[in-house]
Amino acid sequence: MDFENIRPYNEEDAQLAIQRVVKQHEFYSIISYVFGEDKVEEMTARAAGSKTITEFQRNFMRPLVWEIVKNTTKNLSVSGFNTLRPETPHILIGNHRDITLDSSILATLLQDYNTYMAITWGDNLMVSPFVTDLGKINRTITVFRGGSKREILLNSKRLSTYIRKLITEENLSVWIAQRKGRSKNGDDRTDPGVLKMLSLSGQGDLGEKIKSLNIRPVCVSYEWEPCDIQKVKECYISSQKNYVKSKDEDLQSILGGVMGQKGRVHYAIGKTMNEEMESLSPDMRNNERLQRLNGMIDVEIFKNFRLWPNNFLAWDRLNHSNRFGAKYDVAIEREFDNHIAQMLEKLQSLHGNEEEIIRLFLSLYAQPLQNKMEHNLPVDSPM
């Protein structure tokens, strides 16, 4: 099977791409914005001097990601990473809140555990030659959207086979979002099509196909949702009419996610889902087994979501309640209200219903808590 149009760059491709990337004006803009103009020469030399993909990630991407984390977060914490073993690659099915940072920060964190991963990226995100080069250097796998039913099936089989090849032959983990596009409403539920796609390749029965991929859910929890105002805007317009993205909207979302303040951030690696797959009777129809496993993945993500005080505050506001009043204080309420005021000011051009816009905003932050409650999962929060 031909993987040429979906594979990341190999080492030879990457060397050529690195030399192209460092000459682009976008590269200069990124370095000067993130590090300051006095660091442009040093960071350019570090990138250009990288002889391998892993060197490029260590010399350039790692300091870039950590500088973004330092400038736009209050704290970054992790859990579950010490259970990873470099010799055991995984499919990391992740909730999806930010276009680039969800996977970029994760890939950087994993380096500390001698684990490396490829990243699936929609073809719609290849918004320029620069972005395409930078992505493919960093092991992005292109996911083609759309097409006829036949094209969609062929693309799904090709993607499934290539992902399995990376896992079983190249010892490389793969991150894949649990759904097409970011979660706009805070509800982290896996699209059944993801597991169906993964089951299109491999040998043996369904259980053997799935278990050989070592699926592990991974959950990122941002205290302040990247691009939350844009997400509310999209949800509001979508409730009124068909939402049509502007020409450069994906690029603006990438930049907004990188530059926006995120507060505290937590990454959690969940348990491998092989035991869950084994618990499902082989007498079940395959679709039912996949559907059950899908729900188990969702519960693992719900469980591992780190709740912040504003999640509890949003739930109380949404439900006209004071049930979780002990989880937040006046300072948090003031910050939350300021955020709402900024949102309403930025969305004035919608001439929309303010109550509904605020309800969508509250729902975005309340949903992770609601998901835990509906599944009788523990709720806690670091103040």
C-alpha positions in Angstrom: 0.0 0.0 0.0 1.3 3.5 -0.9 1.7 5.8 2.1 3.5 8.6 0.2 0.8 11.2 0.5 0.1 10.7 4.2 3.5 9.8 5.8 5.7 12.3 7.8 9.1 13.2 6.4 11.8 10.7 6.6 15.3 11.8 7.7 16.4 12.8 4.2 13.2 14.7 3.5 13.5 16.4 6.9 17.0 17.7 6.3 15.8 19.5 3.1 12.7 20.8 4.9 14.6 22.1 7.9 16.7 24.3 5.5 13.5 25.6 3.8 11.8 26.3 7.2 14.6 28.4 8.7 14.5 30.7 5.6 10.8 31.5 5.9 9.5 34.8 7.3 7.0 32.7 9.5 10.0 31.1 11.2 11.5 34.5 12.0 8.1 35.7 13.3 7.7 32.7 15.6 11.1 33.0 17.1 11.0 36.7 17.6 7.5 36.5 19.2 8.2 33.6 21.5 11.8 34.2 22.4 12.4 37.8 21.5 14.5 39.2 18.6 17.7 38.8 20.5 17.3 35.0 20.3 16.6 34.8 16.6 20.2 34.0 15.5 20.7 31.5 18.2 17.5 29.6 17.7 17.9 29.6 13.9 21.3 28.1 14.3 20.0 25.4 16.6 17.3 24.5 14.2 19.4 24.6 11.0 22.2 22.6 12.7 20.0 19.7 13.5 21.1 16.5 11.7 18.1 14.3 12.5 14.4 14.7 13.3 15.0 13.9 17.0 17.8 16.5 17.1 15.4 19.1 15.6 12.8 18.3 18.2 15.3 18.5 21.0 17.2 21.6 19.8 14.3 23.7 18.5 10.8 22.3 19.2 11.4 21.4 22.8 12.7 24.9 23.9 9.9 26.5 21.7 7.2 24.5 23.4 8.6 25.1 26.9 8.8 28.8 26.2 5.2 28.9 25.1 4.2 27.0 28.3 6.2 29.4 30.4 4.6 32.4 28.8 1.0 31.3 28.6 0.4 28.9 31.6 0.7 29.1 35.3 1.6 25.5 35.8 1.9 22.3 33.9 1.4 19.0 35.8 1.2 15.4 34.7 0.0 12.0 35.9 0.3 8.4 34.5 3.4 9.1 32.5 5.6 6.9 34.8 3.6 3.9 33.6 4.9 4.3 30.0 7.6 2.0 28.7 9.7 3.0 25.7 9.5 -0.6 24.3 5.7 -0.5 24.2 4.2 2.0 21.7 0.6 3.0 22.1 -2.3 4.6 20.2 -2.8 7.6 22.4 -6.5 8.7 21.8 -6.8 12.2 23.2 -9.5 14.7 23.9 -9.0 17.6 21.6 -9.1 21.2 22.9 -6.4 23.0 20.9 -5.3 22.5 17.3 -1.6 22.3 17.9 -0.8 22.5 21.6 -2.7 19.3 22.7 -0.2 17.1 20.8 2.8 19.4 20.8 3.0 19.7 24.5 2.3 15.9 24.9 5.1 15.0 22.4 7.5 17.2 24.4 6.5 15.7 27.7 6.9 12.2 26.3 10.6 12.8 25.4 11.3 12.8 29.2 10.1 9.2 29.2 12.1 8.2 26.1 8.8 7.9 24.2 8.3 9.4 20.8 5.2 9.7 18.8 3.7 10.6 15.4 0.7 12.9 15.3 -2.4 12.7 13.1 -3.4 16.0 11.5 -6.3 16.9 9.2 -5.3 18.0 5.7 -7.3 21.2 6.3 -4.6 22.3 8.8 -1.9 22.2 6.2 -2.6 25.9 5.6 0.8 26.8 4.0 4.0 25.2 2.8 5.7 26.4 6.0 3.1 24.8 8.3 3.2 21.6 6.2 7.0 21.4 6.4 7.1 22.1 10.1 4.4 19.5 10.7 5.9 16.8 8.6 9.3 17.3 10.2 7.6 16.7 13.5 6.1 13.4 12.4 2.6 14.5 11.4 0.5 12.0 9.5 -1.9 13.6 7.1 -5.6 12.6 7.5 -7.6 13.3 4.4 -11.1 14.5 5.0 -14.1 14.3 2.6 -14.4 12.7 -0.8 -16.7 10.1 -2.2 -17.7 7.1 0.0 -15.2 5.0 -1.9 -12.4 7.6 -1.4 -13.2 7.9 2.3 -13.0 4.1 2.8 -9.7 3.9 0.9 -8.2 6.8 2.9 -9.4 5.2 6.1 -7.8 1.8 5.2 -4.6 3.5 4.2 -4.5 5.5 7.4 -5.3 2.5 9.6 -2.6 0.4 7.9 0.0 3.1 8.3 -0.7 3.7 11.9 -0.5 0.0 12.6 2.8 -0.1 10.8 4.2 2.6 13.0 3.1 0.8 16.1 4.0 -2.8 15.3 7.0 -2.3 13.1 8.6 1.0 13.9 8.0 1.1 17.7 6.5 4.6 17.4 3.4 5.7 19.4 0.7 7.6 17.6 -1.5 10.4 18.9 -5.0 10.7 17.4 -7.8 13.0 18.4 -10.9 11.3 19.7 -13.0 13.2 17.1 -12.7 15.2 14.0 -12.0 18.8 15.1 -11.7 20.3 18.5 -14.3 19.9 21.2 -16.3 23.2 21.0 -18.7 22.5 23.9 -16.5 20.8 26.4 -17.9 17.4 25.9 -15.0 15.0 25.3 -16.7 12.0 23.5 -15.0 9.7 21.1 -16.3 9.5 17.5 -17.2 5.8 16.8 -15.5 6.3 13.4 -12.0 6.4 15.1 -12.2 2.8 16.4 -13.8 1.6 13.2 -11.0 3.1 11.2 -8.4 1.5 13.4 -10.1 -1.9 13.0 -9.8 -1.8 9.2 -6.2 -3.2 9.3 -4.5 -6.0 11.0 -4.8 -9.8 11.3 -7.1 -11.9 13.5 -10.5 -11.1 15.0 -11.5 -7.7 16.2 -10.1 -8.2 19.7 -6.7 -9.1 18.4 -6.7 -6.2 16.0 -7.5 -3.7 18.7 -5.3 -5.1 21.5 -2.2 -5.1 19.2 -2.5 -1.3 19.1 -2.2 -0.8 22.9 -4.8 1.9 23.0 -4.5 4.4 25.9 -6.7 7.4 26.4 -4.9 10.7 27.2 -6.6 13.7 28.6 -5.5 17.4 28.6 -7.2 19.8 31.0 -6.8 23.5 30.5 -8.0 25.9 33.3 -8.8 28.4 30.6 -9.9 26.8 27.3 -7.8 27.8 24.3 -9.9 29.9 21.9 -13.0 29.7 24.2 -14.5 32.8 22.8 -14.1 31.6 19.2 -15.7 28.3 20.2 -18.7 30.0 21.8 -19.1 32.1 18.7 -19.0 29.1 16.4 -21.5 27.2 18.6 -23.8 30.2 18.7 -23.8 30.8 14.9 -24.2 27.0 14.3 -27.4 27.1 16.4 -28.8 29.8 14.1 -27.6 28.7 10.6 -24.9 26.6 8.9 -21.5 27.7 10.1 -18.9 28.5 7.4 -15.3 28.9 8.4 -13.5 32.0 7.1 -10.5 31.5 4.8 -7.8 31.9 7.5 -9.8 30.7 10.5 -7.8 27.5 11.1 -4.6 29.6 11.1 -6.1 32.2 13.4 -7.2 29.3 15.8 -3.6 27.9 15.7 -2.2 31.3 16.6 -4.9 32.0 19.2 -4.3 28.7 20.9 -0.5 29.3 21.1 -0.7 32.9 22.3 -3.7 32.7 24.6 -3.4 32.5 28.4 -4.4 29.0 29.6 -3.9 29.1 33.4 -3.0 25.7 34.8 -2.7 22.7 32.5 -2.7 19.0 33.4 -1.9 16.0 31.2 -3.1 12.5 32.2 -2.2 9.2 30.6 -5.0 6.7 31.2 -4.8 2.9 31.4 -4.3 0.6 28.4 -7.7 -0.5 27.2 -6.7 -4.1 26.5 -8.4 -5.5 29.6 -11.6 -3.7 28.7 -11.5 -5.2 25.2 -11.0 -8.6 26.6 -14.0 -8.1 29.0 -16.3 -7.8 26.0 -17.8 -11.1 24.8 -16.6 -12.3 21.4 -20.2 -13.4 20.8 -21.2 -9.7 20.5 -21.4 -8.2 17.1 -18.3 -6.2 16.2 -20.1 -2.9 16.0 -21.5 -3.5 19.5 -18.0 -4.3 20.9 -16.6 -1.2 19.3 -19.4 0.9 20.7 -18.9 -0.5 24.2 -15.1 0.1 24.0 -15.9 3.6 22.7 -17.8 4.3 25.9 -15.1 2.9 28.1 -12.5 5.2 26.4 -14.9 8.2 27.1 -15.2 7.2 30.8 -11.4 7.0 31.1 -11.1 10.5 29.7 -13.9 11.9 31.9 -12.2 10.3 34.9 -8.8 11.8 34.1 -10.0 15.3 33.4 -8.5 17.6 36.0 -11.3 19.9 37.2 -10.4 23.5 38.0 -12.4 25.9 40.2 -14.0 27.6 37.2 -15.5 24.3 36.1 -17.4 24.1 39.4 -18.4 27.8 39.2 -19.7 27.4 35.7 -21.8 24.4 36.7 -23.3 26.3 39.6 -24.1 29.3 37.4 -25.6 27.1 34.7 -27.8 25.3 37.3 -28.6 28.3 39.5 -26.9 26.4 42.3 -24.4 26.9 45.1 -23.7 23.1 45.4 -20.0 23.5 44.7 -19.5 26.9 46.4 -16.7 25.6 48.5 -14.6 24.9 45.4 -14.1 28.6 44.4 -13.8 31.9 46.0 -14.5 35.6 45.3 -11.3 36.1 43.4 -12.1 33.3 41.0 -15.6 34.6 40.5 -14.2 38.0 39.7 -11.8 36.6 37.1 -14.6 34.5 35.6 -16.9 37.5 35.3 -14.1 39.5 33.7 -13.7 36.8 31.1 -17.4 36.8 30.4 -17.3 40.6 30.0 -14.4 40.4 27.5 -16.2 37.7 25.6 -19.4 39.7 25.3 -17.4 42.7 24.1 -15.6 40.7 21.5 -18.8 39.1 20.2 -20.8 42.3 20.0 -20.7 42.1 16.2 -23.0 39.0 16.4 -25.9 41.1 17.7 -26.9 37.9 19.5 -28.8 36.9 22.5 -26.5 37.6 25.5 -28.2 35.1 27.7 -27.7 32.3 25.2 -24.0 33.3 24.5 -23.3 33.2 28.3 -25.1 29.8 28.6 -22.9 28.4 25.9 -19.8 29.7 27.7 -20.9 28.2 31.0 -21.7 24.9 29.3 -18.2 24.8 27.8 -16.7 24.9 31.3 -19.4 23.0 33.1 -19.5 19.9 30.9 -16.4 18.1 32.2 -17.9 18.2 35.7 -21.3 17.1 34.3 -19.7 14.1 32.6 -18.0 13.0 35.8 -21.3 13.3 37.8 -23.3 11.4 35.2 -20.8 8.5 35.5 -20.5 8.6 39.3 -16.8 9.6 39.0 -14.9 11.4 41.9 -14.8 15.2 41.6 -12.0 17.2 43.0 -10.2 20.5 42.3 -6.9 22.0 43.2 -7.7 25.6 44.5 
